[in-house]
Amino acid sequence: MPWTNQGGGGPWGSGGKGPWGSGPQAPGPTPPDLEEILRRGQDRLRRVLPGGNLGGRGFALIALGVLALWGFSGFFRVEPDELGVVLRFGKEVREVQPGLNYHLPFPVETVLTPKALRVNKIDIGMRIVDDIRRGGTTTRDVPEESLMLTGDENIVDVDFSVLWKVKPTGVGEFLFNIQNPEGTVKAVAESAMREVIGRSEIQPILTGARQTIETAVQDLMQRTLDHYGAGVIVQQVQLQKVDPPAQVIDAFRDVQAARADLERAVNEAQTYANRVVPEARGRVAQITQAAEAYKQQTVAEATGQTSRFLKIYEQYKKAPVVTRERMYLETMERVLGGTDKIILDSGSGGSGVVPYLPLNELTRPQQQGRSQGSTGGRP
Amino acid sequence: MRLNFFGGIAAVVIVAALIVAYSSLFTVYQTQQALVIRLGQPVRVVNEPGLNLKAPFIDSVVYIDKRILDLEAPSQEVIASDQKRLVVDAFARYRINDALRFYQTLGSIAGANSQLSILLNSALRRVLGEVTFSHVVRDQRADLMARIRELVDKEATSYGVQVVDVRIRRADLPEQNSQAVYQRMQTERQREAAEFRAQGAQRAQEIRSRADREVTVLVAEATSKSEQIRGEGDATRNQIFAEAFNQDPDFFAFYRSMQAYEHGLKANDTRLLLKPDSNFFRYFTDPSGKVKDSSPPPAGR
């Protein structure tokens, strides 16, 4: 806005070159056609000046040019992620959308262009830092932000992120109501998270309640920020890492391992049961079948033997005496045919076999050829 | 010459008018309120943003922030009513709602911050010292924050300041107490792990024993049934034999004896001493077959 200052000073006494001899440095965001306008203005001036008459006409023209330039300085650009808020003498008068816009020039109107459409992210409990060795980024833990007390007096390590943006209808609030919107969002986020965690027990925090916690923190933050009239909308609260503190994490992992051990022991026992019981059922089948087999075998044998007996008996009935005699003789023939035998005539006195004892001596040659054991066992 | 003279006069008049205008107009921004002071005496407060008039040269304007301002209190150790120590870190948000009083008592935002810090700290100690540790952490945090806010707000009114909110950011244990908590957490987890493992052993043993029992019962039942079946078989056998052999017990005795002789007197391990006067030998000594003794030949070893 040097134009206005120079308009009061009147440097045109020093000739037609004036301020625009030093080049058309466009003020602020310049529309592209400004240069052309400037050049035309210079041409006109040059046409007037050769007359050497710095009269009323020339003065008016210069003033006109200055006014025109002043007027053009009101053009401004709003980037795609921004919104423009136009202030007239410091008072908010209107909002404008991204693109080329115009406000009345400087002392009357000014414009603020906050990045109101962008979603901002705040990390709490960690910082994303550039890692030069790997060329990417890593997170660094900030324990004084992430360690917090739970309702059952345990300590838990929570990292989370908050996504927030300016309320679509609250750009004015965002700009004018609150001194340090970003810092406030962060402070409120920390406070809300600790309040919510402080109401919960550690076990659900570590396992199932992530969604509940996120929602509760988001609600609490939104209420607080609305109470401040901060013009901020909390889009999302994301829990990143929820762990027991590093000092005790091994013990927590061991609990997980123990749980797995429990499962394993039960599974092993179940395996054993699943093996042993069917095996027993197999054995049961075996025992039963063996019994059945015995029964059938016994009956079959008995049936066989009786039917043999009955067949013989049938024939025997027809000629009992002869058959009986024949069977007796045949049997004795078979019995006596294969055995050693000594025939003693009892008619030669009542002494019986005694004179011939020991009987072993009598048959020794034969016995030796057959069975040693039977002689050895004899007294 | 005349033109120049008039031109000069016009220029002087314009410049003078501009200077007067400049010193009698002032802008109040949206984020500000303005206090107009005439020769040291405050005359009025401008709350509405926009262009305003003042008396040139004698009035001066002090701009005071109208937004909600930050106040970060440093963390401090508080002792709760149950003697537990807490490190508390709170922040407040406040607004200057009486520009004149603010200007007179505190003067600047930096002054306000240091003064309000003191108020906040003492309110914090007073309120948190009355309740127990678990109330601070768990049960009444929101209520306590509201009470602290009321306390600070009441005192801050005299400074022209309204405290919008007080929030406890951190309420943590001091380092040495944290170590104790860690140890407790650790032992709790160890207990839990041991319990899980013992439970596992117990349940495994239960399952195994139940399986063993089932096996034993199954086998016993099967054995019992098997004995029954075998008995049935034996019974049937006996019945069959009895039916058949009862037709002629005498012949049966003979027939079975014959079989028994044949199977009982094996060729290789039997030695017979026979008397030639047995029935078998009745033709042995006498071709007419006259039997001397009716008994069958005795067997012996």
HADDOCK unambig.tbl for C-alpha pairs under 7 A between the chains (distance, minus, plus):
assign (segid A and resid 88 and name CA) (segid B and resid 50 and name CA) 6.68 0.50 0.50
assign (segid A and resid 89 and name CA) (segid B and resid 27 and name CA) 5.56 0.50 0.50
assign (segid A and resid 89 and name CA) (segid B and resid 28 and name CA) 6.98 0.50 0.50
assign (segid A and resid 89 and name CA) (segid B and resid 29 and name CA) 7.00 0.50 0.50
assign (segid A and resid 89 and name CA) (segid B and resid 50 and name CA) 4.64 0.50 0.50
assign (segid A and resid 89 and name CA) (segid B and resid 51 and name CA) 5.28 0.50 0.50
assign (segid A and resid 90 and name CA) (segid B and resid 27 and name CA) 6.18 0.50 0.50
assign (segid A and resid 90 and name CA) (segid B and resid 28 and name CA) 5.59 0.50 0.50
assign (segid A and resid 90 and name CA) (segid B and resid 29 and name CA) 3.77 0.50 0.50
assign (segid A and resid 90 and name CA) (segid B and resid 30 and name CA) 5.49 0.50 0.50
assign (segid A and resid 90 and name CA) (segid B and resid 49 and name CA) 5.84 0.50 0.50
assign (segid A and resid 90 and name CA) (segid B and resid 50 and name CA) 5.21 0.50 0.50
assign (segid A and resid 91 and name CA) (segid B and resid 29 and name CA) 5.90 0.50 0.50
assign (segid A and resid 91 and name CA) (segid B and resid 30 and name CA) 5.15 0.50 0.50
assign (segid A and resid 91 and name CA) (segid B and resid 49 and name CA) 4.85 0.50 0.50
assign (segid A and resid 91 and name CA) (segid B and resid 50 and name CA) 4.90 0.50 0.50
assign (segid A and resid 92 and name CA) (segid B and resid 30 and name CA) 6.57 0.50 0.50
assign (segid A and resid 148 and name CA) (segid B and resid 172 and name CA) 6.54 0.50 0.50
assign (segid A and resid 149 and name CA) (segid B and resid 172 and name CA) 6.24 0.50 0.50
assign (segid A and resid 151 and name CA) (segid B and resid 137 and name CA) 6.57 0.50 0.50
assign (segid A and resid 151 and name CA) (segid B and resid 138 and name CA) 5.16 0.50 0.50
assign (segid A and resid 154 and name CA) (segid B and resid 181 and name CA) 6.49 0.50 0.50
assign (segid A and resid 154 and name CA) (segid B and resid 185 and name CA) 6.80 0.50 0.50
assign (segid A and resid 176 and name CA) (segid B and resid 30 and name CA) 6.25 0.50 0.50
assign (segid A and resid 176 and name CA) (segid B and resid 31 and name CA) 5.02 0.50 0.50
assign (segid A and resid 176 and name CA) (segid B and resid 67 and name CA) 6.35 0.50 0.50
assign (segid A and resid 177 and name CA) (segid B and resid 31 and name CA) 6.99 0.50 0.50
assign (segid A and resid 177 and name CA) (segid B and resid 67 and name CA) 4.68 0.50 0.50
assign (segid A and resid 177 and name CA) (segid B and resid 68 and name CA) 5.99 0.50 0.50
assign (segid A and resid 178 and name CA) (segid B and resid 67 and name CA) 4.85 0.50 0.50
assign (segid A and resid 178 and name CA) (segid B and resid 68 and name CA) 4.54 0.50 0.50
assign (segid A and resid 178 and name CA) (segid B and resid 69 and name CA) 6.49 0.50 0.50
assign (segid A and resid 179 and name CA) (segid B and resid 67 and name CA) 5.75 0.50 0.50
assign (segid A and resid 179 and name CA) (segid B and resid 68 and name CA) 5.71 0.50 0.50
assign (segid A and resid 179 and name CA) (segid B and resid 69 and name CA) 5.26 0.50 0.50
assign (segid A and resid 179 and name CA) (segid B and resid 70 and name CA) 6.89 0.50 0.50
assign (segid A and resid 187 and name CA) (segid B and resid 169 and name CA) 6.97 0.50 0.50
assign (segid A and resid 190 and name CA) (segid B and resid 169 and name CA) 6.01 0.50 0.50
assign (segid A and resid 191 and name CA) (segid B and resid 167 and name CA) 6.66 0.50 0.50
assign (segid A and resid 191 and name CA) (segid B and resid 168 and name CA) 6.09 0.50 0.50
assign (segid A and resid 191 and name CA) (segid B and resid 169 and name CA) 4.06 0.50 0.50
assign (segid A and resid 191 and name CA) (segid B and resid 170 and name CA) 6.72 0.50 0.50
assign (segid A and resid 194 and name CA) (segid B and resid 170 and name CA) 6.81 0.50 0.50
assign (segid A and resid 195 and name CA) (segid B and resid 141 and name CA) 6.97 0.50 0.50
assign (segid A and resid 198 and name CA) (segid B and resid 137 and name CA) 5.41 0.50 0.50
assign (segid A and resid 198 and name CA) (segid B and resid 138 and name CA) 4.90 0.50 0.50
assign (segid A and resid 199 and name CA) (segid B and resid 138 and name CA) 4.75 0.50 0.50
assign (segid A and resid 199 and name CA) (segid B and resid 139 and name CA) 6.85 0.50 0.50
assign (segid A and resid 247 and name CA) (segid B and resid 182 and name CA) 6.89 0.50 0.50
assign (segid A and resid 248 and name CA) (segid B and resid 182 and name CA) 6.31 0.50 0.50
assign (segid A and resid 248 and name CA) (segid B and resid 186 and name CA) 5.67 0.50 0.50
assign (segid A and resid 251 and name CA) (segid B and resid 186 and name CA) 5.65 0.50 0.50
assign (segid A and resid 251 and name CA) (segid B and resid 189 and name CA) 5.69 0.50 0.50
assign (segid A and resid 251 and name CA) (segid B and resid 190 and name CA) 6.30 0.50 0.50
assign (segid A and resid 252 and name CA) (segid B and resid 189 and name CA) 6.02 0.50 0.50
assign (segid A and resid 254 and name CA) (segid B and resid 193 and name CA) 6.50 0.50 0.50
assign (segid A and resid 255 and name CA) (segid B and resid 189 and name CA) 6.25 0.50 0.50
assign (segid A and resid 255 and name CA) (segid B and resid 192 and name CA) 6.53 0.50 0.50
assign (segid A and resid 255 and name CA) (segid B and resid 193 and name CA) 4.54 0.50 0.50
assign (segid A and resid 258 and name CA) (segid B and resid 193 and name CA) 5.11 0.50 0.50
assign (segid A and resid 258 and name CA) (segid B and resid 196 and name CA) 5.68 0.50 0.50
assign (segid A and resid 258 and name CA) (segid B and resid 197 and name CA) 5.55 0.50 0.50
assign (segid A and resid 259 and name CA) (segid B and resid 196 and name CA) 5.81 0.50 0.50
assign (segid A and resid 261 and name CA) (segid B and resid 197 and name CA) 6.24 0.50 0.50
assign (segid A and resid 261 and name CA) (segid B and resid 200 and name CA) 6.89 0.50 0.50
assign (segid A and resid 262 and name CA) (segid B and resid 196 and name CA) 6.01 0.50 0.50
assign (segid A and resid 262 and name CA) (segid B and resid 197 and name CA) 5.45 0.50 0.50
assign (segid A and resid 262 and name CA) (segid B and resid 199 and name CA) 6.67 0.50 0.50
assign (segid A and resid 262 and name CA) (segid B and resid 200 and name CA) 3.92 0.50 0.50
assign (segid A and resid 263 and name CA) (segid B and resid 200 and name CA) 6.79 0.50 0.50
assign (segid A and resid 265 and name CA) (segid B and resid 200 and name CA) 5.48 0.50 0.50
assign (segid A and resid 265 and name CA) (segid B and resid 201 and name CA) 6.32 0.50 0.50
assign (segid A and resid 265 and name CA) (segid B and resid 204 and name CA) 5.61 0.50 0.50
assign (segid A and resid 266 and name CA) (segid B and resid 200 and name CA) 6.07 0.50 0.50
assign (segid A and resid 266 and name CA) (segid B and resid 203 and name CA) 6.13 0.50 0.50
assign (segid A and resid 266 and name CA) (segid B and resid 204 and name CA) 4.74 0.50 0.50
assign (segid A and resid 269 and name CA) (segid B and resid 204 and name CA) 4.87 0.50 0.50
assign (segid A and resid 269 and name CA) (segid B and resid 207 and name CA) 5.86 0.50 0.50
assign (segid A and resid 269 and name CA) (segid B and resid 208 and name CA) 5.61 0.50 0.50
assign (segid A and resid 270 and name CA) (segid B and resid 207 and name CA) 6.42 0.50 0.50
assign (segid A and resid 272 and name CA) (segid B and resid 208 and name CA) 6.79 0.50 0.50
assign (segid A and resid 273 and name CA) (segid B and resid 207 and name CA) 6.82 0.50 0.50
assign (segid A and resid 273 and name CA) (segid B and resid 208 and name CA) 5.96 0.50 0.50
assign (segid A and resid 273 and name CA) (segid B and resid 211 and name CA) 5.00 0.50 0.50
assign (segid A and resid 276 and name CA) (segid B and resid 211 and name CA) 6.87 0.50 0.50
assign (segid A and resid 277 and name CA) (segid B and resid 211 and name CA) 6.17 0.50 0.50
assign (segid A and resid 277 and name CA) (segid B and resid 214 and name CA) 6.84 0.50 0.50
assign (segid A and resid 277 and name CA) (segid B and resid 215 and name CA) 5.69 0.50 0.50
assign (segid A and resid 280 and name CA) (segid B and resid 215 and name CA) 5.39 0.50 0.50
assign (segid A and resid 280 and name CA) (segid B and resid 218 and name CA) 6.78 0.50 0.50
assign (segid A and resid 280 and name CA) (segid B and resid 219 and name CA) 6.71 0.50 0.50
assign (segid A and resid 281 and name CA) (segid B and resid 218 and name CA) 6.93 0.50 0.50
assign (segid A and resid 284 and name CA) (segid B and resid 218 and name CA) 6.59 0.50 0.50
assign (segid A and resid 284 and name CA) (segid B and resid 219 and name CA) 5.64 0.50 0.50
assign (segid A and resid 284 and name CA) (segid B and resid 222 and name CA) 5.23 0.50 0.50
assign (segid A and resid 287 and name CA) (segid B and resid 222 and name CA) 6.32 0.50 0.50
assign (segid A and resid 287 and name CA) (segid B and resid 223 and name CA) 6.58 0.50 0.50
assign (segid A and resid 287 and name CA) (segid B and resid 226 and name CA) 6.39 0.50 0.50
assign (segid A and resid 288 and name CA) (segid B and resid 222 and name CA) 6.14 0.50 0.50
assign (segid A and resid 288 and name CA) (segid B and resid 225 and name CA) 6.98 0.50 0.50
assign (segid A and resid 288 and name CA) (segid B and resid 226 and name CA) 5.24 0.50 0.50
assign (segid A and resid 291 and name CA) (segid B and resid 226 and name CA) 4.87 0.50 0.50
assign (segid A and resid 291 and name CA) (segid B and resid 229 and name CA) 5.83 0.50 0.50
assign (segid A and resid 291 and name CA) (segid B and resid 230 and name CA) 5.52 0.50 0.50
assign (segid A and resid 292 and name CA) (segid B and resid 229 and name CA) 6.26 0.50 0.50
assign (segid A and resid 294 and name CA) (segid B and resid 230 and name CA) 6.27 0.50 0.50
assign (segid A and resid 295 and name CA) (segid B and resid 229 and name CA) 6.36 0.50 0.50
assign (segid A and resid 295 and name CA) (segid B and resid 230 and name CA) 5.24 0.50 0.50
assign (segid A and resid 295 and name CA) (segid B and resid 232 and name CA) 6.84 0.50 0.50
assign (segid A and resid 295 and name CA) (segid B and resid 233 and name CA) 3.96 0.50 0.50
assign (segid A and resid 295 and name CA) (segid B and resid 234 and name CA) 6.97 0.50 0.50
assign (segid A and resid 296 and name CA) (segid B and resid 233 and name CA) 6.66 0.50 0.50
assign (segid A and resid 298 and name CA) (segid B and resid 233 and name CA) 5.96 0.50 0.50
assign (segid A and resid 298 and name CA) (segid B and resid 234 and name CA) 6.66 0.50 0.50
assign (segid A and resid 298 and name CA) (segid B and resid 237 and name CA) 6.30 0.50 0.50
assign (segid A and resid 299 and name CA) (segid B and resid 233 and name CA) 5.97 0.50 0.50
assign (segid A and resid 299 and name CA) (segid B and resid 236 and name CA) 6.26 0.50 0.50
assign (segid A and resid 299 and name CA) (segid B and resid 237 and name CA) 5.16 0.50 0.50
assign (segid A and resid 302 and name CA) (segid B and resid 237 and name CA) 5.33 0.50 0.50
assign (segid A and resid 302 and name CA) (segid B and resid 240 and name CA) 6.53 0.50 0.50
assign (segid A and resid 302 and name CA) (segid B and resid 241 and name CA) 6.56 0.50 0.50
assign (segid A and resid 303 and name CA) (segid B and resid 240 and name CA) 6.59 0.50 0.50
assign (segid A and resid 306 and name CA) (segid B and resid 241 and name CA) 6.16 0.50 0.50
assign (segid A and resid 306 and name CA) (segid B and resid 244 and name CA) 5.95 0.50 0.50
assign (segid A and resid 310 and name CA) (segid B and resid 244 and name CA) 6.82 0.50 0.50
assign (segid A and resid 328 and name CA) (segid B and resid 258 and name CA) 6.83 0.50 0.50
assign (segid A and resid 331 and name CA) (segid B and resid 258 and name CA) 6.19 0.50 0.50
assign (segid A and resid 331 and name CA) (segid B and resid 262 and name CA) 6.51 0.50 0.50
assign (segid A and resid 335 and name CA) (segid B and resid 261 and name CA) 6.95 0.50 0.50
assign (segid A and resid 335 and name CA) (segid B and resid 262 and name CA) 5.53 0.50 0.50
assign (segid A and resid 335 and name CA) (segid B and resid 265 and name CA) 6.57 0.50 0.50
assign (segid A and resid 338 and name CA) (segid B and resid 267 and name CA) 4.40 0.50 0.50
assign (segid A and resid 339 and name CA) (segid B and resid 267 and name CA) 4.50 0.50 0.50
assign (segid A and resid 339 and name CA) (segid B and resid 268 and name CA) 6.31 0.50 0.50
assign (segid A and resid 339 and name CA) (segid B and resid 270 and name CA) 5.75 0.50 0.50
assign (segid A and resid 339 and name CA) (segid B and resid 271 and name CA) 5.96 0.50 0.50
assign (segid A and resid 340 and name CA) (segid B and resid 270 and name CA) 6.52 0.50 0.50
assign (segid A and resid 340 and name CA) (segid B and resid 271 and name CA) 4.66 0.50 0.50
assign (segid A and resid 340 and name CA) (segid B and resid 272 and name CA) 6.16 0.50 0.50
assign (segid A and resid 341 and name CA) (segid B and resid 271 and name CA) 5.38 0.50 0.50
assign (segid A and resid 341 and name CA) (segid B and resid 272 and name CA) 4.44 0.50 0.50
assign (segid A and resid 341 and name CA) (segid B and resid 273 and name CA) 5.71 0.50 0.50
assign (segid A and resid 341 and name CA) (segid B and resid 274 and name CA) 6.99 0.50 0.50
assign (segid A and resid 342 and name CA) (segid B and resid 272 and name CA) 6.07 0.50 0.50
assign (segid A and resid 342 and name CA) (segid B and resid 273 and name CA) 4.72 0.50 0.50
assign (segid A and resid 342 and name CA) (segid B and resid 274 and name CA) 6.01 0.50 0.50
assign (segid A and resid 343 and name CA) (segid B and resid 273 and name CA) 5.65 0.50 0.50
assign (segid A and resid 343 and name CA) (segid B and resid 274 and name CA) 4.55 0.50 0.50
assign (segid A and resid 343 and name CA) (segid B and resid 275 and name CA) 5.52 0.50 0.50
assign (segid A and resid 343 and name CA) (segid B and resid 276 and name CA) 6.32 0.50 0.50
assign (segid A and resid 344 and name CA) (segid B and resid 273 and name CA) 6.94 0.50 0.50
assign (segid A and resid 344 and name CA) (segid B and resid 274 and name CA) 6.08 0.50 0.50
assign (segid A and resid 344 and name CA) (segid B and resid 275 and name CA) 5.12 0.50 0.50
assign (segid A and resid 344 and name CA) (segid B and resid 276 and name CA) 6.69 0.50 0.50
assign (segid A and resid 345 and name CA) (segid B and resid 275 and name CA) 5.62 0.50 0.50
assign (segid A and resid 345 and name CA) (segid B and resid 276 and name CA) 5.91 0.50 0.50
assign (segid A and resid 346 and name CA) (segid B and resid 275 and name CA) 6.31 0.50 0.50
